[in-house]
């Protein structure tokens, strides 16, 4: 009976096409499974790299902005003579701002703040 079934399938063109489609579907399914496992491996390797890139980008951007702000301010601040009305106004204004922040948030809310000066 096996010989007659094999002969029938060999003579039946639709059976041959069905067998070919089953083999193709099986190989596609296998390829998709391998692709998914490969993609998950690539993803598991890419996510830490992307995180490192993002961390480095944020660090560099913040460093650049802070340097771009602090350097010119420090340069101007150090070039102004110390004993004049301009410097005294800045010092008094910063003290008043610190006192106002202490009044609004409370003295313990501001980290590293000095106790209010009487």
C-alpha positions in Angstrom: 0.0 0.0 0.0 2.9 2.3 0.6 4.1 1.9 -3.0 0.7 2.7 -4.4 0.4 5.8 -2.1 3.9 7.0 -3.2 3.0 6.4 -6.9 -0.3 8.2 -6.4 1.5 11.2 -4.9 4.1 11.2 -7.6 1.5 11.1 -10.3 -0.7 13.7 -8.5 0.5 17.2 -9.3 -1.6 18.8 -6.5 0.0 16.5 -4.0 3.5 17.4 -5.1 2.6 21.1 -4.9 1.1 20.6 -1.4 4.2 18.8 -0.3 6.4 21.6 -1.7 4.3 24.2 0.1 4.5 22.3 3.4 8.3 22.1 3.1 8.5 25.8 2.2 6.3 26.8 5.1 8.4 24.7 7.5 11.6 26.3 6.3 10.0 29.8 6.5 8.8 29.0 10.0 12.3 27.8 10.9 13.9 30.9 9.4 11.5 33.2 11.3 12.3 31.4 14.5 16.0 31.9 13.9 15.4 35.5 13.0 13.5 36.2 16.2 16.1 34.6 18.3 18.8 36.5 16.4 16.8 39.8 16.8 16.4 39.2 20.5 20.1 38.7 20.9 20.9 41.9 18.9 18.3 43.8 20.9 19.7 42.6 24.2 23.2 43.8 23.1 21.9 47.1 21.6 19.9 48.3 24.6 22.9 48.6 27.0 24.8 50.4 24.2 22.0 52.8 23.6 21.7 53.5 27.3 25.5 54.2 27.5 25.2 56.5 24.4 22.3 58.4 26.0 24.1 58.7 29.3 27.2 60.0 27.6 25.2 62.4 25.4 23.4 63.9 28.4 26.6 64.2 30.4 28.4 65.9 27.5 25.4 68.3 26.8 25.2 69.3 30.5 29.0 69.7 30.8 29.0 71.9 27.7 26.2 74.1 28.8 27.5 74.5 32.4 31.0 75.3 31.1 29.5 77.8 28.6 27.6 79.5 31.4 30.1 79.3 34.3 33.2 80.3 32.4 32.0 83.6 31.1 30.3 84.5 34.4 33.5 83.6 36.4 35.6 85.6 33.9 33.4 88.7 34.3 33.1 88.2 38.1 36.9 88.0 38.5 37.5 91.0 36.3 35.3 93.4 38.3 37.0 95.2 41.1 35.9 94.1 44.6 35.3 97.2 46.6 32.6 99.1 44.7 28.8 99.6 44.6 28.3 97.0 41.9 29.9 94.2 43.9 28.2 95.3 47.1 24.8 95.3 45.3 25.4 91.7 44.0 26.4 90.5 47.4 23.5 92.1 49.2 21.1 90.8 46.5 22.3 87.3 46.9 21.9 87.4 50.7 18.4 88.7 50.3 17.6 86.0 47.8 18.9 83.3 50.2 16.8 84.7 53.0 13.7 84.7 50.9 14.3 81.1 49.9 14.7 80.2 53.5 11.4 82.0 54.3 9.6 80.2 51.6 11.0 76.7 51.9 12.4 76.7 55.4 16.0 76.7 56.5 16.3 72.9 56.5 14.9 72.5 52.9 17.9 74.1 51.2 20.9 71.7 51.2 24.1 73.3 52.3 22.6 76.6 53.3 24.2 78.5 56.0 22.2 79.7 59.0 20.5 83.1 58.6 22.8 86.0 59.5 21.4 88.6 61.9 
